[in-house]
Amino acid sequence: MRSLRIVTALLLGWSVGIPVTSVSAGERPGQFETAQNIETQKPHSPAGEIPIYKPRRQSAPKGRVGGGIRGGDGPALYVLAPDHVGFTKEEQPALFWYQSKTTSLPLDFTLIDSRAIKPVLETRLRASDQPGVQRISLKDLGIKLEPGVQYKWFVTLALGPEASSKDVVAGGTIERIPFIEALSIHLASAKNGDEVFRYAEAGLWYDAIATISELIDKAPDDRKLRKQRASLLQQVGLWEVARHDSPE
């Protein structure tokens, strides 16, 4: 599939250190938040109501590819991933991405092991009849992540058979932590919703965003839950998606 050619070019950019993370429509340069300065973004939130994401390791931004509108009236795409390597304790995690509006154009999902160029999986996504946050289940796709290995994942919007260079590509990086390390994260006494805070504190981005997204699916009108997800998204620079959850 032609999306593989685009993904390969992006991977080459990563491997030689060329910046490939683009600032998409709605993102503000210079305002990519970290756990250290997020306090300035929540002046009206009572203490303890906002999860604070603390990255597990410091690295130059290289883990996310932006997917803004590249011409025409197609949707903007954003993966719900940090701009560095994001971590999970799950063998078969759910991945989330955002689509600004519906489209009849095909969407592809690609997962690549960082040790190889050939994809672990490349498949066509089922079209959604609603814009907003979308879900990809690696369990449903029969994919298992090896611990300690970085995987790059991409969602590609194909604009047409003769316009592959204009395809919209959004991507992120994920790594599974070892099982023994995962055991050290204490969740047995966590109350409903507390897992989000504990995952964020432990630097497990994908587990935090999956847990809050699942809670929102069960209570889509809960403004508190949506503000919590919006705060997490702001902390990694995903302003456009954050506005979807907390437009005010």
C-alpha positions as protocol buffer text, in pm:
chain_id: "A"
residue {
  index: 1
  type: MET
  ca { x: 0 y: 0 z: 0 }
}
residue {
  index: 2
  type: ARG
  ca { x: 124 y: 346 z: -80 }
}
residue {
  index: 3
  type: SER
  ca { x: 101 y: 464 z: 280 }
}
residue {
  index: 4
  type: LEU
  ca { x: 403 y: 240 z: 347 }
}
residue {
  index: 5
  type: ARG
  ca { x: 613 y: 456 z: 112 }
}
residue {
  index: 6
  type: ILE
  ca { x: 516 y: 766 z: 308 }
}
residue {
  index: 7
  type: VAL
  ca { x: 581 y: 597 z: 642 }
}
residue {
  index: 8
  type: THR
  ca { x: 920 y: 473 z: 520 }
}
residue {
  index: 9
  type: ALA
  ca { x: 1021 y: 828 z: 430 }
}
residue {
  index: 10
  type: LEU
  ca { x: 918 y: 948 z: 774 }
}
residue {
  index: 11
  type: LEU
  ca { x: 1114 y: 670 z: 941 }
}
residue {
  index: 12
  type: LEU
  ca { x: 1424 y: 766 z: 746 }
}
residue {
  index: 13
  type: GLY
  ca { x: 1381 y: 1121 z: 873 }
}
residue {
  index: 14
  type: TRP
  ca { x: 1366 y: 994 z: 1231 }
}
residue {
  index: 15
  type: SER
  ca { x: 1668 y: 767 z: 1188 }
}
residue {
  index: 16
  type: VAL
  ca { x: 1899 y: 1045 z: 1072 }
}
residue {
  index: 17
  type: GLY
  ca { x: 1772 y: 1302 z: 1317 }
}
residue {
  index: 18
  type: ILE
  ca { x: 1575 y: 1518 z: 1073 }
}
residue {
  index: 19
  type: PRO
  ca { x: 1280 y: 1681 z: 1253 }
}
residue {
  index: 20
  type: VAL
  ca { x: 959 y: 1533 z: 1118 }
}
residue {
  index: 21
  type: THR
  ca { x: 711 y: 1636 z: 1384 }
}
residue {
  index: 22
  type: SER
  ca { x: 496 y: 1894 z: 1212 }
}
residue {
  index: 23
  type: VAL
  ca { x: 283 y: 2161 z: 1377 }
}
residue {
  index: 24
  type: SER
  ca { x: -66 y: 2080 z: 1262 }
}
residue {
  index: 25
  type: ALA
  ca { x: -365 y: 2308 z: 1225 }
}
residue {
  index: 26
  type: GLY
  ca { x: -457 y: 2433 z: 1570 }
}
residue {
  index: 27
  type: GLU
  ca { x: -129 y: 2350 z: 1744 }
}
residue {
  index: 28
  type: ARG
  ca { x: 68 y: 2645 z: 1884 }
}
residue {
  index: 29
  type: PRO
  ca { x: 446 y: 2645 z: 1844 }
}
residue {
  index: 30
  type: GLY
  ca { x: 632 y: 2701 z: 2168 }
}
residue {
  index: 31
  type: GLN
  ca { x: 342 y: 2592 z: 2387 }
}
residue {
  index: 32
  type: PHE
  ca { x: 408 y: 2218 z: 2416 }
}
residue {
  index: 33
  type: GLU
  ca { x: 351 y: 2164 z: 2787 }
}
residue {
  index: 34
  type: THR
  ca { x: 536 y: 1942 z: 3028 }
}
residue {
  index: 35
  type: ALA
  ca { x: 445 y: 1815 z: 3371 }
}
residue {
  index: 36
  type: GLN
  ca { x: 663 y: 2090 z: 3520 }
}
residue {
  index: 37
  type: ASN
  ca { x: 469 y: 2389 z: 3382 }
}
residue {
  index: 38
  type: ILE
  ca { x: 115 y: 2254 z: 3340 }
}
residue {
  index: 39
  type: GLU
  ca { x: 10 y: 2433 z: 3658 }
}
residue {
  index: 40
  type: THR
  ca { x: -21 y: 2754 z: 3457 }
}
residue {
  index: 41
  type: GLN
  ca { x: -282 y: 2589 z: 3237 }
}
residue {
  index: 42
  type: LYS
  ca { x: -532 y: 2503 z: 3511 }
}
residue {
  index: 43
  type: PRO
  ca { x: -592 y: 2814 z: 3725 }
}
residue {
  index: 44
  type: HIS
  ca { x: -958 y: 2726 z: 3780 }
}
residue {
  index: 45
  type: SER
  ca { x: -913 y: 2357 z: 3864 }
}
residue {
  index: 46
  type: PRO
  ca { x: -916 y: 2244 z: 4228 }
}
residue {
  index: 47
  type: ALA
  ca { x: -601 y: 2064 z: 4339 }
}
residue {
  index: 48
  type: GLY
  ca { x: -607 y: 1693 z: 4269 }
}
residue {
  index: 49
  type: GLU
  ca { x: -862 y: 1701 z: 3987 }
}
residue {
  index: 50
  type: ILE
  ca { x: -616 y: 1717 z: 3699 }
}
residue {
  index: 51
  type: PRO
  ca { x: -382 y: 1424 z: 3620 }
}
residue {
  index: 52
  type: ILE
  ca { x: -21 y: 1529 z: 3569 }
}
residue {
  index: 53
  type: TYR
  ca { x: 173 y: 1335 z: 3308 }
}
residue {
  index: 54
  type: LYS
  ca { x: 539 y: 1281 z: 3399 }
}
residue {
  index: 55
  type: PRO
  ca { x: 746 y: 1142 z: 3109 }
}
residue {
  index: 56
  type: ARG
  ca { x: 961 y: 844 z: 3205 }
}
residue {
  index: 57
  type: ARG
  ca { x: 1267 y: 963 z: 3018 }
}
residue {
  index: 58
  type: GLN
  ca { x: 1376 y: 1292 z: 2867 }
}
residue {
  index: 59
  type: SER
  ca { x: 1446 y: 1302 z: 2495 }
}
residue {
  index: 60
  type: ALA
  ca { x: 1430 y: 1544 z: 2206 }
}
residue {
  index: 61
  type: PRO
  ca { x: 1084 y: 1560 z: 2049 }
}
residue {
  index: 62
  type: LYS
  ca { x: 1081 y: 1288 z: 1785 }
}
residue {
  index: 63
  type: GLY
  ca { x: 795 y: 1057 z: 1867 }
}
residue {
  index: 64
  type: ARG
  ca { x: 498 y: 1215 z: 1691 }
}
residue {
  index: 65
  type: VAL
  ca { x: 414 y: 1312 z: 1335 }
}
residue {
  index: 66
  type: GLY
  ca { x: 150 y: 1580 z: 1294 }
}
residue {
  index: 67
  type: GLY
  ca { x: -140 y: 1527 z: 1055 }
}
residue {
  index: 68
  type: GLY
  ca { x: -296 y: 1863 z: 978 }
}
residue {
  index: 69
  type: ILE
  ca { x: -498 y: 1945 z: 671 }
}
residue {
  index: 70
  type: ARG
  ca { x: -279 y: 1927 z: 361 }
}
residue {
  index: 71
  type: GLY
  ca { x: -510 y: 2097 z: 110 }
}
residue {
  index: 72
  type: GLY
  ca { x: -870 y: 2045 z: 9 }
}
residue {
  index: 73
  type: ASP
  ca { x: -1140 y: 2001 z: 269 }
}
residue {
  index: 74
  type: GLY
  ca { x: -1026 y: 1673 z: 422 }
}
residue {
  index: 75
  type: PRO
  ca { x: -1009 y: 1621 z: 798 }
}
residue {
  index: 76
  type: ALA
  ca { x: -710 y: 1687 z: 1020 }
}
residue {
  index: 77
  type: LEU
  ca { x: -566 y: 1380 z: 1192 }
}
residue {
  index: 78
  type: TYR
  ca { x: -384 y: 1364 z: 1526 }
}
residue {
  index: 79
  type: VAL
  ca { x: -263 y: 1059 z: 1713 }
}
residue {
  index: 80
  type: LEU
  ca { x: -318 y: 1078 z: 2089 }
}
residue {
  index: 81
  type: ALA
  ca { x: 51 y: 1036 z: 2159 }
}
residue {
  index: 82
  type: PRO
  ca { x: 323 y: 1248 z: 2320 }
}
residue {
  index: 83
  type: ASP
  ca { x: 596 y: 1415 z: 2115 }
}
residue {
  index: 84
  type: HIS
  ca { x: 842 y: 1160 z: 2254 }
}
residue {
  index: 85
  type: VAL
  ca { x: 832 y: 786 z: 2315 }
}
residue {
  index: 86
  type: GLY
  ca { x: 513 y: 698 z: 2503 }
}
residue {
  index: 87
  type: PHE
  ca { x: 499 y: 396 z: 2733 }
}
residue {
  index: 88
  type: THR
  ca { x: 247 y: 125 z: 2819 }
}
residue {
  index: 89
  type: LYS
  ca { x: 240 y: -177 z: 3046 }
}
residue {
  index: 90
  type: GLU
  ca { x: -6 y: -358 z: 2819 }
}
residue {
  index: 91
  type: GLU
  ca { x: 88 y: -632 z: 2575 }
}
residue {
  index: 92
  type: GLN
  ca { x: -206 y: -543 z: 2350 }
}
residue {
  index: 93
  type: PRO
  ca { x: -292 y: -179 z: 2421 }
}
residue {
  index: 94
  type: ALA
  ca { x: -558 y: 34 z: 2258 }
}
residue {
  index: 95
  type: LEU
  ca { x: -433 y: 327 z: 2052 }
}
residue {
  index: 96
  type: PHE
  ca { x: -633 y: 645 z: 2004 }
}
residue {
  index: 97
  type: TRP
  ca { x: -638 y: 908 z: 1732 }
}
residue {
  index: 98
  type: TYR
  ca { x: -849 y: 1211 z: 1649 }
}
residue {
  index: 99
  type: GLN
  ca { x: -1032 y: 1293 z: 1325 }
}
residue {
  index: 100
  type: SER
  ca { x: -1165 y: 1648 z: 1295 }
}
residue {
  index: 101
  type: LYS
  ca { x: -1457 y: 1556 z: 1067 }
}
residue {
  index: 102
  type: THR
  ca { x: -1606 y: 1265 z: 876 }
}
residue {
  index: 103
  type: THR
  ca { x: -1465 y: 1163 z: 542 }
}
residue {
  index: 104
  type: SER
  ca { x: -1536 y: 910 z: 269 }
}
residue {
  index: 105
  type: LEU
  ca { x: -1164 y: 879 z: 191 }
}
residue {
  index: 106
  type: PRO
  ca { x: -983 y: 558 z: 296 }
}
residue {
  index: 107
  type: LEU
  ca { x: -783 y: 547 z: 618 }
}
residue {
  index: 108
  type: ASP
  ca { x: -495 y: 307 z: 677 }
}
residue {
  index: 109
  type: PHE
  ca { x: -323 y: 192 z: 998 }
}
residue {
  index: 110
  type: THR
  ca { x: 45 y: 92 z: 997 }
}
residue {
  index: 111
  type: LEU
  ca { x: 250 y: -53 z: 1284 }
}
residue {
  index: 112
  type: ILE
  ca { x: 628 y: -82 z: 1244 }
}
residue {
  index: 113
  type: ASP
  ca { x: 884 y: -247 z: 1471 }
}
residue {
  index: 114
  type: SER
  ca { x: 1177 y: -5 z: 1507 }
}
residue {
  index: 115
  type: ARG
  ca { x: 1416 y: -292 z: 1434 }
}
residue {
  index: 116
  type: ALA
  ca { x: 1276 y: -342 z: 1085 }
}
residue {
  index: 117
  type: ILE
  ca { x: 1131 y: -147 z: 794 }
}
residue {
  index: 118
  type: LYS
  ca { x: 869 y: -401 z: 692 }
}
residue {
  index: 119
  type: PRO
  ca { x: 548 y: -330 z: 885 }
}
residue {
  index: 120
  type: VAL
  ca { x: 424 y: -559 z: 1158 }
}
residue {
  index: 121
  type: LEU
  ca { x: 80 y: -474 z: 1024 }
}
residue {
  index: 122
  type: GLU
  ca { x: -76 y: -256 z: 759 }
}
residue {
  index: 123
  type: THR
  ca { x: -454 y: -257 z: 736 }
}
residue {
  index: 124
  type: ARG
  ca { x: -750 y: -50 z: 624 }
}
residue {
  index: 125
  type: LEU
  ca { x: -948 y: 109 z: 908 }
}
residue {
  index: 126
  type: ARG
  ca { x: -1322 y: 95 z: 930 }
}
residue {
  index: 127
  type: ALA
  ca { x: -1464 y: 436 z: 847 }
}
residue {
  index: 128
  type: SER
  ca { x: -1625 y: 622 z: 1137 }
}
residue {
  index: 129
  type: ASP
  ca { x: -1953 y: 803 z: 1088 }
}
residue {
  index: 130
  type: GLN
  ca { x: -1862 y: 1049 z: 1365 }
}
residue {
  index: 131
  type: PRO
  ca { x: -1567 y: 1286 z: 1402 }
}
residue {
  index: 132
  type: GLY
  ca { x: -1370 y: 1297 z: 1726 }
}
residue {
  index: 133
  type: VAL
  ca { x: -1152 y: 1049 z: 1913 }
}
residue {
  index: 134
  type: GLN
  ca { x: -1123 y: 707 z: 1748 }
}
residue {
  index: 135
  type: ARG
  ca { x: -988 y: 377 z: 1883 }
}
residue {
  index: 136
  type: ILE
  ca { x: -763 y: 105 z: 1741 }
}
residue {
  index: 137
  type: SER
  ca { x: -745 y: -219 z: 1944 }
}
residue {
  index: 138
  type: LEU
  ca { x: -424 y: -417 z: 1899 }
}
residue {
  index: 139
  type: LYS
  ca { x: -601 y: -707 z: 2071 }
}
residue {
  index: 140
  type: ASP
  ca { x: -869 y: -711 z: 1803 }
}
residue {
  index: 141
  type: LEU
  ca { x: -594 y: -703 z: 1539 }
}
residue {
  index: 142
  type: GLY
  ca { x: -407 y: -993 z: 1701 }
}
residue {
  index: 143
  type: ILE
  ca { x: -92 y: -785 z: 1764 }
}
residue {
  index: 144
  type: LYS
  ca { x: 129 y: -818 z: 2073 }
}
residue {
  index: 145
  type: LEU
  ca { x: 405 y: -574 z: 2166 }
}
residue {
  index: 146
  type: GLU
  ca { x: 739 y: -703 z: 2287 }
}
residue {
  index: 147
  type: PRO
  ca { x: 873 y: -531 z: 2601 }
}
residue {
  index: 148
  type: GLY
  ca { x: 1161 y: -289 z: 2552 }
}
residue {
  index: 149
  type: VAL
  ca { x: 1095 y: -245 z: 2179 }
}
residue {
  index: 150
  type: GLN
  ca { x: 988 y: 84 z: 2023 }
}
residue {
  index: 151
  type: TYR
  ca { x: 706 y: 64 z: 1772 }
}
residue {
  index: 152
  type: LYS
  ca { x: 595 y: 343 z: 1542 }
}
residue {
  index: 153
  type: TRP
  ca { x: 230 y: 360 z: 1445 }
}
residue {
  index: 154
  type: PHE
  ca { x: 61 y: 568 z: 1180 }
}
residue {
  index: 155
  type: VAL
  ca { x: -285 y: 661 z: 1060 }
}
residue {
  index: 156
  type: THR
  ca { x: -289 y: 770 z: 694 }
}
residue {
  index: 157
  type: LEU
  ca { x: -566 y: 944 z: 503 }
}
residue {
  index: 158
  type: ALA
  ca { x: -534 y: 864 z: 131 }
}
residue {
  index: 159
  type: LEU
  ca { x: -640 y: 1166 z: -74 }
}
residue {
  index: 160
  type: GLY
  ca { x: -649 y: 986 z: -409 }
}
residue {
  index: 161
  type: PRO
  ca { x: -461 y: 738 z: -631 }
}
residue {
  index: 162
  type: GLU
  ca { x: -256 y: 1013 z: -797 }
}
residue {
  index: 163
  type: ALA
  ca { x: -193 y: 1227 z: -489 }
}
residue {
  index: 164
  type: SER
  ca { x: 10 y: 1009 z: -252 }
}
residue {
  index: 165
  type: SER
  ca { x: 248 y: 1296 z: -177 }
}
residue {
  index: 166
  type: LYS
  ca { x: -44 y: 1488 z: -29 }
}
residue {
  index: 167
  type: ASP
  ca { x: -171 y: 1208 z: 192 }
}
residue {
  index: 168
  type: VAL
  ca { x: -226 y: 1308 z: 554 }
}
residue {
  index: 169
  type: VAL
  ca { x: -11 y: 1104 z: 793 }
}
residue {
  index: 170
  type: ALA
  ca { x: -23 y: 1116 z: 1172 }
}
residue {
  index: 171
  type: GLY
  ca { x: 198 y: 892 z: 1384 }
}
residue {
  index: 172
  type: GLY
  ca { x: 342 y: 823 z: 1727 }
}
residue {
  index: 173
  type: THR
  ca { x: 587 y: 595 z: 1909 }
}
residue {
  index: 174
  type: ILE
  ca { x: 504 y: 338 z: 2174 }
}
residue {
  index: 175
  type: GLU
  ca { x: 712 y: 110 z: 2397 }
}
residue {
  index: 176
  type: ARG
  ca { x: 596 y: -158 z: 2639 }
}
residue {
  index: 177
  type: ILE
  ca { x: 770 y: -168 z: 2977 }
}
residue {
  index: 178
  type: PRO
  ca { x: 889 y: -505 z: 3115 }
}
residue {
  index: 179
  type: PHE
  ca { x: 637 y: -713 z: 3310 }
}
residue {
  index: 180
  type: ILE
  ca { x: 841 y: -699 z: 3634 }
}
residue {
  index: 181
  type: GLU
  ca { x: 852 y: -321 z: 3615 }
}
residue {
  index: 182
  type: ALA
  ca { x: 477 y: -309 z: 3551 }
}
residue {
  index: 183
  type: LEU
  ca { x: 418 y: -502 z: 3875 }
}
residue {
  index: 184
  type: SER
  ca { x: 568 y: -212 z: 4072 }
}
residue {
  index: 185
  type: ILE
  ca { x: 280 y: 16 z: 3968 }
}
residue {
  index: 186
  type: HIS
  ca { x: 25 y: -29 z: 4247 }
}
residue {
  index: 187
  type: LEU
  ca { x: -333 y: -22 z: 4120 }
}
residue {
  index: 188
  type: ALA
  ca { x: -500 y: -275 z: 4348 }
}
residue {
  index: 189
  type: SER
  ca { x: -636 y: -6 z: 4582 }
}
residue {
  index: 190
  type: ALA
  ca { x: -721 y: 244 z: 4309 }
}
residue {
  index: 191
  type: LYS
  ca { x: -1078 y: 369 z: 4300 }
}
residue {
  index: 192
  type: ASN
  ca { x: -1267 y: 413 z: 3974 }
}
residue {
  index: 193
  type: GLY
  ca { x: -1084 y: 682 z: 3779 }
}
residue {
  index: 194
  type: ASP
  ca { x: -779 y: 693 z: 4006 }
}
residue {
  index: 195
  type: GLU
  ca { x: -593 y: 472 z: 3759 }
}
residue {
  index: 196
  type: VAL
  ca { x: -567 y: 768 z: 3522 }
}
residue {
  index: 197
  type: PHE
  ca { x: -371 y: 967 z: 3781 }
}
residue {
  index: 198
  type: ARG
  ca { x: -148 y: 674 z: 3873 }
}
residue {
  index: 199
  type: TYR
  ca { x: -67 y: 590 z: 3512 }
}
residue {
  index: 200
  type: ALA
  ca { x: 8 y: 955 z: 3433 }
}
residue {
  index: 201
  type: GLU
  ca { x: 230 y: 985 z: 3741 }
}
residue {
  index: 202
  type: ALA
  ca { x: 416 y: 668 z: 3639 }
}
residue {
  index: 203
  type: GLY
  ca { x: 473 y: 802 z: 3288 }
}
residue {
  index: 204
  type: LEU
  ca { x: 251 y: 540 z: 3121 }
}
residue {
  index: 205
  type: TRP
  ca { x: 95 y: 774 z: 2865 }
}
residue {
  index: 206
  type: TYR
  ca { x: -94 y: 517 z: 2662 }
}
residue {
  index: 207
  type: ASP
  ca { x: -250 y: 355 z: 2969 }
}
residue {
  index: 208
  type: ALA
  ca { x: -357 y: 692 z: 3109 }
}
residue {
  index: 209
  type: ILE
  ca { x: -517 y: 808 z: 2784 }
}
residue {
  index: 210
  type: ALA
  ca { x: -683 y: 469 z: 2726 }
}
residue {
  index: 211
  type: THR
  ca { x: -831 y: 461 z: 3076 }
}
residue {
  index: 212
  type: ILE
  ca { x: -972 y: 815 z: 3062 }
}
residue {
  index: 213
  type: SER
  ca { x: -1106 y: 755 z: 2710 }
}
residue {
  index: 214
  type: GLU
  ca { x: -1284 y: 438 z: 2822 }
}
residue {
  index: 215
  type: LEU
  ca { x: -1440 y: 627 z: 3112 }
}
residue {
  index: 216
  type: ILE
  ca { x: -1559 y: 897 z: 2871 }
}
residue {
  index: 217
  type: ASP
  ca { x: -1711 y: 631 z: 2644 }
}
residue {
  index: 218
  type: LYS
  ca { x: -1921 y: 517 z: 2940 }
}
residue {
  index: 219
  type: ALA
  ca { x: -2015 y: 874 z: 3044 }
}
residue {
  index: 220
  type: PRO
  ca { x: -1975 y: 1094 z: 2734 }
}
residue {
  index: 221
  type: ASP
  ca { x: -2140 y: 1396 z: 2898 }
}
residue {
  index: 222
  type: ASP
  ca { x: -1917 y: 1397 z: 3208 }
}
residue {
  index: 223
  type: ARG
  ca { x: -1742 y: 1736 z: 3182 }
}
residue {
  index: 224
  type: LYS
  ca { x: -1495 y: 1651 z: 3458 }
}
residue {
  index: 225
  type: LEU
  ca { x: -1365 y: 1348 z: 3266 }
}
residue {
  index: 226
  type: ARG
  ca { x: -1339 y: 1548 z: 2944 }
}
residue {
  index: 227
  type: LYS
  ca { x: -1144 y: 1825 z: 3119 }
}
residue {
  index: 228
  type: GLN
  ca { x: -906 y: 1565 z: 3258 }
}
residue {
  index: 229
  type: ARG
  ca { x: -840 y: 1424 z: 2911 }
}
residue {
  index: 230
  type: ALA
  ca { x: -811 y: 1776 z: 2767 }
}
residue {
  index: 231
  type: SER
  ca { x: -547 y: 1856 z: 3031 }
}
residue {
  index: 232
  type: LEU
  ca { x: -343 y: 1547 z: 2942 }
}
residue {
  index: 233
  type: LEU
  ca { x: -362 y: 1638 z: 2574 }
}
residue {
  index: 234
  type: GLN
  ca { x: -252 y: 1997 z: 2644 }
}
residue {
  index: 235
  type: GLN
  ca { x: 47 y: 1867 z: 2838 }
}
residue {
  index: 236
  type: VAL
  ca { x: 184 y: 1704 z: 2521 }
}
residue {
  index: 237
  type: GLY
  ca { x: 88 y: 1986 z: 2284 }
}
residue {
  index: 238
  type: LEU
  ca { x: -230 y: 1840 z: 2132 }
}
residue {
  index: 239
  type: TRP
  ca { x: -427 y: 2165 z: 2152 }
}
residue {
  index: 240
  type: GLU
  ca { x: -671 y: 2095 z: 1870 }
}
residue {
  index: 241
  type: VAL
  ca { x: -783 y: 1766 z: 2026 }
}
residue {
  index: 242
  type: ALA
  ca { x: -800 y: 1924 z: 2372 }
}
residue {
  index: 243
  type: ARG
  ca { x: -1044 y: 2184 z: 2239 }
}
residue {
  index: 244
  type: HIS
  ca { x: -1268 y: 1901 z: 2122 }
}
residue {
  index: 245
  type: ASP
  ca { x: -1302 y: 1788 z: 2485 }
}
residue {
  index: 246
  type: SER
  ca { x: -1305 y: 2132 z: 2649 }
}
residue {
  index: 247
  type: PRO
  ca { x: -1404 y: 2392 z: 2384 }
}
residue {
  index: 248
  type: GLU
  ca { x: -1440 y: 2674 z: 2634 }
}
